[in-house]
Structure formats: C-alpha cells, structure tokens
Amino acid sequence: MPTKIRLQRHGKKRYPYYHVVIADSRAPRDGKFIEKLGTYNPNTNPATIDINFDGALNWLKQGAQPTDTVRALLTYKGVIFKNHLDKGVLKGAFNQEEADKKFAAWLEEKEAKISSKKDGLLAAIDAEAKKAFAAESESNAKKAASIAAKTAELVEEVVEEASEVVEAVADAAEGAVDAVKEAVSGDDAAAENKEA
C-alpha cells in the first residue's frame, strides 16, 4: 500500500487549517487516513506547525512519501534533516554523536531565526502603533488649535459687544446724570425765583 504524508483540509471557507496525516495515496483528500501526525495553521504569522517529530521520522524511514507542502513543513521542523543524518550514520559517514551535535546546532540556529522573525514582527507592530498614535495626536493638536482660534474669535466678539454695551450704558448714565443735574439746577432756579 503506497502511503503518503499529506494535508487534510479543515476550517471555514477562506480560513483553512490542516491536519498532517498518513493516508493511502488512493484515498480522497479529506477521507480515510491511517494516522494523524499533527496540525498546520497558515492563518497565523508565523504559521503554526505542530507535528509529532518521532512519528513523522518513523514514517519517513518506512518509506512514506510526503507531498511538496508537507515536505516543506517537515524541513521547517527538522524531520527531513534528522532523517538525512540518520541515513549518514547507517552508511558510516559519521557516528551518532556527531549527528546529534549537528542536529542540535541546526535546531539552535532555527530557533534563533524564528525568534528574530517574531521580534521583528512585534517591533513592526509597535512601530505601526506608535505611528498611528503620532498621527492621531497631530490630528488632535490641529483640532485643538482650530477650536482655540474659534473660541478666541468668539471671545473677541463678546468683548466687543460688551464694550459697546458698556459704552451705551455709560452714555445713558451720563445722559441721566445730565438730566438730573438740569432738573436739580432747574429746581434750584425755581426755588430762587420763589424766594425772590
């Protein structure tokens, strides 16, 4: 029975995630499978890959053929490299300790790349958030300046109207004082006329 390591689609429309399975090559894509090895979610950044390392390695040694996408996933996780090193040990190219050292060095390098990519993504998100905050604060400053200008104009208009009202009241008060003075002087003149 020719076995394949391939993806089985799950998830919503336009939002897929996949199960990595061992299946007969004649079985339908989402049909019967022999064993589930893990999951693959391409919707996250970086993609989430969760594969049973030992199970995948065992199936590769038994001759299961991965599809192109699954081969890329297994390469990303180091299963293909580990299989290659184990074949080198069987052929006598180097011993198991050297193979383990090479694989450990590869794993450290891979983890460093992944962590640097995650850090870069976080830094980009932070930079974008800071840029958006700066743009919003600039917009708020412009709005505050325009509001301050409008309120200054309104204050000037109110001050002008108030000064006009004060002048009108002062004129009316002067007129009233003049009228009172005339009335008082008229009363004094009338009183003098009576006395005379």
Secondary structure, DSSP 8 states (H G I E B T S, - for coil): --EEEEEEEEEETTEEEEEEEEEETTS-TTS--SEEEEEEETTSSS-EEEE-HHHHHHHHHHT-EE-HHHHHHHHHHTHHHHHHHHHHHHHTSS-HHHHHHHHHHHHHHHHHHHHHHHHHHHHHHHHHHHHHHHHHHHHHHHHHHHHHHHHHHHHHHHHHHHHHHHHHHHHHHHHHHHHHHHHHHHHHHHHHHHH-
